[in-house]
C-alpha cells in the first residue's frame, strides 16, 4: 500500500507530540517493517529539515534526522502541473491541494493526516492516523 504522510504526522512522531505521537510512531514502524510503502512529499522534507535545524541548531544533526527519514520513506516529487491543478481544485487550502494532486498523479492509495477537514473534497482516500491503523489492522486480519 502506497501511503503519503502529511507533515503533521511526521512531526507528531519525531517530536513525541501528545496525544498524537503513538499512532504516528506506529505508522513509522509499519514503514520500517515494510508493511507499507511510506512516502513524504519533497516539500515536507524541506519543512522538516528547517524545523529540525531550528530545534537542534545543528546542520549535522538535522541531516542525520533526514537520513533516517529517507531510509524509512520514499520521496514524492511535486511538479509544476500539481501546483497548477491545485489552483483549480475544490479544496480550499492550496498546500493540501498540491499534496493531493501529487498523490493522485503518483497513484498513492491514501494520504494520512490529522487535518481531515481540509481534505473533504479530495479525490483520494484520506485517513487520520488512527483510522489508517485501524484499516491496516483489518487488512492484516
Backbone as a printed PyTorch tensor [residue, N CA C, xyz], in Angstrom:
tensor([[[  0.8350,  -1.1720,   0.0000],
         [  0.0000,   0.0000,   0.0000],
         [  0.8840,   1.2410,   0.0000]],

        [[  0.6340,   2.1420,  -0.9400],
         [  1.3890,   3.3850,  -1.0640],
         [  0.6930,   4.4800,  -0.2640]],

        [[  1.3990,   4.9830,   0.7540],
         [  0.8110,   5.9010,   1.7230],
         [  1.6340,   7.1870,   1.7810]],

        [[  0.9710,   8.3120,   1.5500],
         [  1.6190,   9.6150,   1.6510],
         [  1.2970,  10.2190,   3.0110]],

        [[  2.3400,  10.4920,   3.7870],
         [  2.1550,  11.0840,   5.1130],
         [  2.2360,  12.6010,   5.0320]],

        [[  1.2930,  13.2480,   5.6780],
         [  1.3250,  14.7010,   5.7910],
         [  2.3890,  15.0800,   6.8230]],

        [[  2.9140,  16.2720,   6.7060],
         [  3.9820,  16.7490,   7.5800],
         [  3.6080,  16.6470,   9.0590]],

        [[  2.3620,  16.9430,   9.3800],
         [  1.9540,  16.9340,  10.7940],
         [  2.1440,  15.5590,  11.4260]],

        [[  1.9070,  14.4930,  10.6750],
         [  2.0500,  13.1350,  11.2080],
         [  3.5240,  12.8290,  11.4720]],

        [[  4.3800,  13.2530,  10.5730],
         [  5.8160,  13.0410,  10.7470],
         [  6.3120,  13.7940,  11.9780]],

        [[  5.9030,  15.0370,  12.1210],
         [  6.3270,  15.8290,  13.2740],
         [  5.7610,  15.2750,  14.5760]],

        [[  4.5500,  14.7520,  14.5320],
         [  3.9870,  14.1140,  15.7290],
         [  4.8890,  12.9870,  16.2150]],

        [[  5.3330,  12.1570,  15.2850],
         [  6.1970,  11.0230,  15.6430],
         [  7.5590,  11.5020,  16.1240]],

        [[  8.1540,  12.4160,  15.3970],
         [  9.5130,  12.8620,  15.7100],
         [  9.5980,  13.6530,  17.0050]],

        [[  8.5860,  14.4500,  17.2750],
         [  8.6190,  15.3350,  18.4360],
         [  7.8390,  14.7680,  19.6190]],

        [[  7.3630,  13.5480,  19.4760],
         [  6.5680,  12.9000,  20.5320],
         [  5.4480,  13.8040,  21.0300]],

        [[  4.7320,  14.4000,  20.0770],
         [  3.6420,  15.3190,  20.4220],
         [  2.4260,  14.5280,  20.9010]],

        [[  2.0720,  14.7690,  22.1610],
         [  0.9020,  14.1170,  22.7580],
         [ -0.3670,  14.8570,  22.3460]],

        [[ -1.4470,  14.1690,  22.1680],
         [ -1.6650,  12.7240,  22.2860],
         [ -1.5010,  11.9810,  20.9600]],

        [[ -0.8580,  12.6060,  19.9840],
         [ -0.8330,  12.0930,  18.6260],
         [  0.3320,  11.1570,  18.3100]],

        [[  1.3730,  11.1910,  19.1220],
         [  2.6260,  10.5260,  18.7570],
         [  2.5130,   9.0090,  18.6590]],

        [[  1.7060,   8.3840,  19.4930],
         [  1.6500,   6.9180,  19.4790],
         [  1.2120,   6.3800,  18.1300]],

        [[  0.1350,   6.9240,  17.5770],
         [ -0.3310,   6.4610,  16.2720],
         [  0.6840,   6.7860,  15.1850]],

        [[  1.2570,   7.9710,  15.2340],
         [  2.2540,   8.3620,  14.2350],
         [  3.4720,   7.4340,  14.3000]],

        [[  3.9140,   7.1100,  15.4960],
         [  5.0730,   6.2180,  15.6450],
         [  4.7560,   4.8040,  15.1780]],

        [[  3.5220,   4.3670,  15.3480],
         [  3.1170,   3.0460,  14.8290],
         [  3.1790,   3.0330,  13.3020]],

        [[  2.8280,   4.1450,  12.6940],
         [  2.9170,   4.2390,  11.2320],
         [  4.3750,   4.2080,  10.7970]],

        [[  5.2530,   4.8530,  11.5480],
         [  6.6950,   4.7810,  11.2670],
         [  7.1610,   3.3190,  11.3220]],

        [[  6.6740,   2.5720,  12.3060],
         [  7.0520,   1.1530,  12.4160],
         [  6.5510,   0.3490,  11.2270]],

        [[  5.3550,   0.6370,  10.7610],
         [  4.8520,  -0.0520,   9.5620],
         [  5.7600,   0.2080,   8.3680]],

        [[  6.2280,   1.4350,   8.2460],
         [  7.1470,   1.7690,   7.1520],
         [  8.4950,   1.0760,   7.3520]],

        [[  8.9930,   1.0800,   8.5800],
         [ 10.2890,   0.4430,   8.8620],
         [ 10.2380,  -1.0560,   8.5910]],

        [[  9.1100,  -1.6770,   8.8920],
         [  8.9380,  -3.1210,   8.6630],
         [  8.5210,  -3.4270,   7.2320]],

        [[  8.3970,  -2.4010,   6.4200],
         [  7.9940,  -2.5290,   5.0150],
         [  6.6080,  -3.1490,   4.8570]],

        [[  5.7550,  -2.9190,   5.8600],
         [  4.3560,  -3.3300,   5.7730],
         [  3.5660,  -2.3700,   4.8910]],

        [[  4.0750,  -1.1560,   4.7650],
         [  3.5180,  -0.1520,   3.8550],
         [  4.6690,   0.4750,   3.0900]],

        [[  4.3410,   1.0710,   1.9490],
         [  5.2930,   1.8970,   1.2130],
         [  4.9880,   3.3370,   1.5970]],

        [[  5.7730,   3.8730,   2.5130],
         [  5.5480,   5.2150,   3.0190],
         [  6.2500,   6.2590,   2.1820]],

        [[  5.5830,   7.3830,   1.9960],
         [  6.1190,   8.4910,   1.2090],
         [  5.9700,   9.7990,   1.9710]],

        [[  6.9260,  10.6800,   1.7490],
         [  6.8670,  12.0710,   2.1880],
         [  6.9450,  12.9230,   0.9390]],

        [[  6.2980,  14.0690,   0.9550],
         [  6.4660,  14.9770,  -0.1760],
         [  7.8180,  15.6700,  -0.0530]],

        [[  8.3710,  16.0510,  -1.1800],
         [  9.6470,  16.7660,  -1.1640],
         [  9.5130,  18.0770,  -0.3950]],

        [[  8.3610,  18.7240,  -0.4930],
         [  8.1740,  19.9770,   0.2490],
         [  8.1010,  19.7120,   1.7510]],

        [[  7.5440,  18.5750,   2.1400],
         [  7.5390,  18.2190,   3.5670],
         [  8.9680,  18.0290,   4.0550]],

        [[  9.8080,  17.4370,   3.2270],
         [ 11.1990,  17.1990,   3.6180],
         [ 11.9090,  18.5180,   3.9220]],

        [[ 11.6790,  19.5290,   3.1090],
         [ 12.3450,  20.8110,   3.3730],
         [ 11.7940,  21.4510,   4.6430]],

        [[ 10.4870,  21.3260,   4.8540],
         [  9.8890,  21.8730,   6.0800],
         [ 10.4300,  21.1560,   7.3200]],

        [[ 10.5250,  19.8360,   7.2450],
         [ 11.0110,  19.0440,   8.3800],
         [ 12.4740,  19.3640,   8.6640]],

        [[ 13.2760,  19.5010,   7.6130],
         [ 14.6790,  19.8800,   7.8060],
         [ 14.7620,  21.2350,   8.5160]],

        [[ 14.0130,  22.2060,   8.0200],
         [ 14.0460,  23.5530,   8.6120],
         [ 13.6950,  23.4940,  10.0940]],

        [[ 12.5990,  22.8050,  10.4340],
         [ 12.1650,  22.7440,  11.8260],
         [ 13.1570,  21.9830,  12.6980]],

        [[ 13.7410,  20.9280,  12.1450],
         [ 14.7380,  20.1500,  12.8960],
         [ 15.9880,  20.9820,  13.1380]],

        [[ 16.4330,  21.6820,  12.1180],
         [ 17.6260,  22.5250,  12.2610],
         [ 17.3690,  23.6350,  13.2740]],

        [[ 16.1900,  24.2150,  13.2250],
         [ 15.8420,  25.2790,  14.1710],
         [ 15.8400,  24.7590,  15.6070]],

        [[ 15.4240,  23.5100,  15.7720],
         [ 15.3670,  22.9090,  17.1100],
         [ 16.7590,  22.4920,  17.6060]],

        [[ 17.5610,  21.9000,  16.7180],
         [ 18.8650,  21.3640,  17.1360],
         [ 20.0010,  22.3650,  16.9950]],

        [[ 19.8060,  23.3940,  16.1700],
         [ 20.8630,  24.3670,  15.8580],
         [ 22.0900,  23.6740,  15.2790]],

        [[ 21.8690,  22.5480,  14.6040],
         [ 22.9860,  21.7820,  14.0570],
         [ 22.6260,  21.2480,  12.6810]],

        [[ 23.4060,  21.6680,  11.7010],
         [ 23.2400,  21.1490,  10.3480],
         [ 23.4800,  19.6400,  10.3260]],

        [[ 24.5040,  19.1960,  11.0490],
         [ 24.8460,  17.7740,  11.0910],
         [ 23.7070,  16.9420,  11.6900]],

        [[ 23.1410,  17.3970,  12.7980],
         [ 22.0320,  16.6630,  13.4370],
         [ 20.8000,  16.6490,  12.5420]],

        [[ 20.4970,  17.7750,  11.9340],
         [ 19.3300,  17.8360,  11.0450],
         [ 19.5110,  16.8890,   9.8620]],

        [[ 20.7070,  16.8090,   9.3390],
         [ 20.9680,  15.8900,   8.2170],
         [ 20.8700,  14.4290,   8.6530]],

        [[ 21.2740,  14.1260,   9.8680],
         [ 21.1190,  12.7630,  10.3880],
         [ 19.6430,  12.3830,  10.4700]],

        [[ 18.8490,  13.3070,  10.9570],
         [ 17.4060,  13.0650,  11.0430],
         [ 16.8350,  12.8200,   9.6500]],

        [[ 17.2420,  13.6470,   8.6970],
         [ 16.7320,  13.4850,   7.3330],
         [ 17.1770,  12.1560,   6.7300]],

        [[ 18.4130,  11.7480,   6.9990],
         [ 18.8720,  10.4430,   6.5060],
         [ 18.0320,   9.3100,   7.0670]],

        [[ 17.6860,   9.4190,   8.3420],
         [ 16.8280,   8.4030,   8.9580],
         [ 15.4570,   8.3900,   8.2870]],

        [[ 14.8860,   9.5720,   8.1010],
         [ 13.5850,   9.6400,   7.4310],
         [ 13.6450,   9.0670,   6.0190]],

        [[ 14.7210,   9.3890,   5.2980],
         [ 14.8470,   8.9110,   3.9250],
         [ 15.0860,   7.4050,   3.8650]],

        [[ 15.5460,   6.8070,   4.9590],
         [ 15.6830,   5.3420,   4.9810],
         [ 14.3220,   4.6760,   5.2360]],

        [[ 13.4130,   5.4140,   5.8420],
         [ 12.0740,   4.8810,   6.1290],
         [ 11.0670,   5.1740,   5.0190]],

        [[ 11.1890,   6.3490,   4.4230],
         [ 10.1830,   6.8250,   3.4820],
         [ 10.8080,   7.2130,   2.1580]],

        [[ 10.0720,   6.9580,   1.0760],
         [ 10.4590,   7.4640,  -0.2290],
         [  9.9550,   8.8900,  -0.3600]],

        [[ 10.5030,   9.6050,  -1.3220],
         [ 10.0910,  10.9910,  -1.5470],
         [  9.1900,  11.0810,  -2.7690]],

        [[  8.1570,  11.8860,  -2.6370],
         [  7.2340,  12.1460,  -3.7250],
         [  7.4840,  13.5620,  -4.2220]],

        [[  7.9030,  13.6690,  -5.4680],
         [  8.1600,  14.9810,  -6.0490],
         [  6.8560,  15.7110,  -6.3190]],

        [[  6.9130,  17.0140,  -6.2430],
         [  5.8050,  17.8720,  -6.6180],
         [  6.1700,  18.5260,  -7.9440]],

        [[  5.2660,  18.4520,  -8.9020],
         [  5.5340,  19.0230, -10.2150],
         [  4.8220,  20.3620, -10.3770]],

        [[  5.2170,  21.0670, -11.3990],
         [  4.5250,  22.3110, -11.7320],
         [  3.0590,  22.0550, -12.0370]],

        [[  2.7760,  20.9260, -12.6860],
         [  1.3930,  20.6040, -13.0160],
         [  0.5720,  20.3560, -11.7430]],

        [[  1.1930,  19.7610, -10.7030],
         [  0.4840,  19.5810,  -9.4230],
         [  0.0560,  20.9350,  -8.8680]],

        [[  0.9520,  21.9110,  -8.9610],
         [  0.6390,  23.2610,  -8.4680],
         [ -0.4700,  23.9060,  -9.2940]],

        [[ -0.4150,  23.7310, -10.6010],
         [ -1.4520,  24.3100, -11.4680],
         [ -2.8080,  23.6590, -11.2040]],

        [[ -2.8120,  22.3450, -11.0470],
         [ -4.0710,  21.6440, -10.7660],
         [ -4.6420,  22.0720,  -9.4150]],

        [[ -3.7650,  22.3240,  -8.4660],
         [ -4.2280,  22.7310,  -7.1330],
         [ -4.9810,  24.0600,  -7.1840]],

        [[ -4.6060,  24.9320,  -8.1220],
         [ -5.3000,  26.2200,  -8.2450],
         [ -6.7690,  26.0550,  -8.6040]],

        [[ -7.0810,  25.0190,  -9.3610],
         [ -8.4740,  24.8060,  -9.7550],
         [ -9.1550,  23.7150,  -8.9230]],

        [[ -8.4920,  23.2720,  -7.9010],
         [ -9.0470,  22.2440,  -7.0230],
         [-10.1980,  22.8030,  -6.1970]],

        [[-11.1860,  21.9680,  -5.9000],
         [-12.2440,  22.4160,  -4.9910],
         [-11.7740,  22.4820,  -3.5290]],

        [[-10.5810,  21.9930,  -3.2710],
         [-10.0240,  22.0680,  -1.9150],
         [ -9.5840,  23.5030,  -1.6370]],

        [[ -9.9500,  24.0150,  -0.4810],
         [ -9.6880,  25.4230,  -0.1570],
         [ -8.2210,  25.7070,   0.1510]],

        [[ -7.5350,  24.7950,   0.8260],
         [ -6.1470,  25.0120,   1.2350],
         [ -5.2100,  24.6340,   0.0840]],

        [[ -4.4690,  25.6090,  -0.4270],
         [ -3.6140,  25.3790,  -1.5940],
         [ -2.5530,  24.3190,  -1.3270]],

        [[ -1.8650,  24.4050,  -0.2000],
         [ -0.7990,  23.4490,   0.1090],
         [ -1.3380,  22.0150,   0.1430]],

        [[ -2.4900,  21.8250,   0.7710],
         [ -3.1030,  20.4990,   0.8170],
         [ -3.5540,  20.0500,  -0.5690]],

        [[ -4.0410,  20.9910,  -1.3820],
         [ -4.4630,  20.6610,  -2.7460],
         [ -3.2740,  20.2250,  -3.5990]],

        [[ -2.1230,  20.8450,  -3.3950],
         [ -0.9080,  20.4310,  -4.1190],
         [ -0.5220,  19.0100,  -3.7030]],

        [[ -0.5460,  18.7470,  -2.4090],
         [ -0.2140,  17.4070,  -1.9120],
         [ -1.1850,  16.3730,  -2.4780]],

        [[ -2.4710,  16.7000,  -2.4810],
         [ -3.4890,  15.7870,  -3.0000],
         [ -3.2760,  15.5430,  -4.4860]],

        [[ -2.9600,  16.5760,  -5.2400],
         [ -2.7270,  16.4380,  -6.6790],
         [ -1.5280,  15.5290,  -6.9530]],

        [[ -0.4600,  15.7130,  -6.2030],
         [  0.7320,  14.8630,  -6.3660],
         [  0.4090,  13.4120,  -5.9970]],

        [[ -0.3930,  13.2270,  -4.9600],
         [ -0.7660,  11.8730,  -4.5340],
         [ -1.6040,  11.1710,  -5.5970]],

        [[ -2.5500,  11.8940,  -6.1850],
         [ -3.3870,  11.3120,  -7.2400],
         [ -2.5230,  10.9680,  -8.4500]],

        [[ -1.6810,  11.9090,  -8.8720],
         [ -0.8140,  11.6790, -10.0350],
         [  0.0840,  10.4660,  -9.8340]],

        [[  0.5680,  10.2820,  -8.6210],
         [  1.5110,   9.2040,  -8.3150],
         [  0.8240,   7.9050,  -7.8860]],

        [[ -0.4970,   7.9090,  -7.9610],
         [ -1.2860,   6.7160,  -7.6550],
         [ -1.0600,   6.1940,  -6.2330]],

        [[ -1.0200,   7.1390,  -5.2960],
         [ -0.9820,   6.7650,  -3.8870],
         [ -2.3250,   6.1260,  -3.5340]],

        [[ -2.3030,   5.2330,  -2.5650],
         [ -3.5560,   4.6280,  -2.1110],
         [ -4.2990,   5.5430,  -1.1450]],

        [[ -3.5470,   6.3660,  -0.4100],
         [ -4.1870,   7.2700,   0.5410],
         [ -3.1920,   8.3040,   1.0490]],

        [[ -3.7540,   9.2990,   1.7190],
         [ -2.9950,  10.3000,   2.4560],
         [ -3.3600,  10.1230,   3.9250]],

        [[ -2.3650,  10.2050,   4.8010],
         [ -2.6130,  10.1440,   6.2380],
         [ -2.2660,  11.5040,   6.8250]],

        [[ -3.2610,  12.0950,   7.5090],
         [ -3.1140,  13.4330,   8.0680],
         [ -4.0280,  13.5860,   9.2750]],

        [[ -3.6980,  14.5320,  10.1350],
         [ -4.6290,  14.9070,  11.1970],
         [ -5.5720,  16.0070,  10.7280]],

        [[ -5.2840,  16.5690,   9.5960],
         [ -6.0150,  17.7150,   9.0690],
         [ -7.1150,  17.2560,   8.1010]],

        [[ -8.0220,  16.4360,   8.5600],
         [ -9.0410,  15.8450,   7.6890],
         [ -9.9820,  16.8770,   7.0800]],

        [[-10.2910,  17.9340,   7.8030],
         [-11.2920,  18.8960,   7.3160],
         [-10.8710,  19.5520,   6.0020]],

        [[ -9.5950,  19.7970,   5.8180],
         [ -9.1370,  20.4380,   4.5820],
         [ -9.1040,  19.4820,   3.3940]],

        [[ -9.2530,  18.1990,   3.6410],
         [ -9.2180,  17.2030,   2.5710],
         [-10.6070,  16.6690,   2.2300]],

        [[-11.6500,  17.3610,   2.6540],
         [-13.0160,  16.8900,   2.4390],
         [-13.3750,  16.6670,   0.9800]],

        [[-12.7590,  17.4010,   0.0760],
         [-13.0790,  17.2830,  -1.3520],
         [-11.9640,  16.5810,  -2.1250]],

        [[-11.1350,  15.8330,  -1.4320],
         [-10.0190,  15.1250,  -2.0700],
         [-10.5320,  14.0180,  -2.9850]],

        [[ -9.7610,  13.7330,  -4.0240],
         [-10.0900,  12.6670,  -4.9760],
         [ -9.4540,  11.3440,  -4.5850]],

        [[ -8.9030,  11.2820,  -3.4080],
         [ -8.1730,  10.1190,  -2.9250],
         [ -8.6130,   9.8640,  -1.4860]],

        [[ -8.4650,   8.6480,  -1.0200],
         [ -8.8230,   8.3420,   0.3640],
         [ -7.8820,   9.0920,   1.3050]],

        [[ -8.4640,   9.6410,   2.3640],
         [ -7.6940,  10.3780,   3.3620],
         [ -8.1100,   9.8540,   4.7300]],

        [[ -7.1180,   9.4780,   5.5290],
         [ -7.3710,   8.9050,   6.8450],
         [ -6.6250,   9.6880,   7.9190]],

        [[ -7.1930,   9.6990,   9.1010],
         [ -6.4270,  10.1330,  10.2690],
         [ -5.4600,   8.9950,  10.5900]],

        [[ -4.4280,   9.2540,  11.3700],
         [ -3.5290,   8.1500,  11.7450],
         [ -4.2650,   6.9840,  12.3960]],

        [[ -5.2020,   7.2750,  13.3010],
         [ -5.9470,   6.2030,  13.9790],
         [ -6.7880,   5.4110,  12.9820]],

        [[ -7.4620,   6.1040,  12.0660],
         [ -8.2550,   5.4190,  11.0440],
         [ -7.3750,   4.5520,  10.1550]],

        [[ -6.2110,   5.0840,   9.7970],
         [ -5.3040,   4.3210,   8.9440],
         [ -4.8270,   3.0500,   9.6490]],

        [[ -4.4700,   3.1650,  10.9060],
         [ -4.0160,   1.9880,  11.6520],
         [ -5.1330,   0.9530,  11.7790]],

        [[ -6.3380,   1.4260,  11.9820],
         [ -7.4880,   0.5140,  12.0590],
         [ -7.6860,  -0.1980,  10.7210]],

        [[ -7.6170,   0.5390,   9.6330],
         [ -7.7640,  -0.0270,   8.2930],
         [ -6.6560,  -1.0310,   8.0010]],

        [[ -5.4420,  -0.7210,   8.3910],
         [ -4.3050,  -1.6160,   8.1850],
         [ -4.4880,  -2.9060,   8.9870]],

        [[ -4.9600,  -2.7860,  10.2080],
         [ -5.1990,  -3.9710,  11.0560],
         [ -6.2830,  -4.8470,  10.4460]],

        [[ -7.3280,  -4.2360,   9.8790],
         [ -8.3980,  -5.0030,   9.2200],
         [ -7.8550,  -5.7790,   8.0370]],

        [[ -6.9810,  -5.1520,   7.2580],
         [ -6.4190,  -5.7900,   6.0720],
         [ -5.4930,  -6.9570,   6.4210]],

        [[ -4.8560,  -6.8820,   7.5930],
         [ -3.9530,  -7.9440,   8.0140],
         [ -4.7040,  -9.1170,   8.6340]],

        [[ -5.9320,  -8.8710,   9.0870],
         [ -6.7180,  -9.9190,   9.7590],
         [ -7.3030, -10.9200,   8.7780]]])
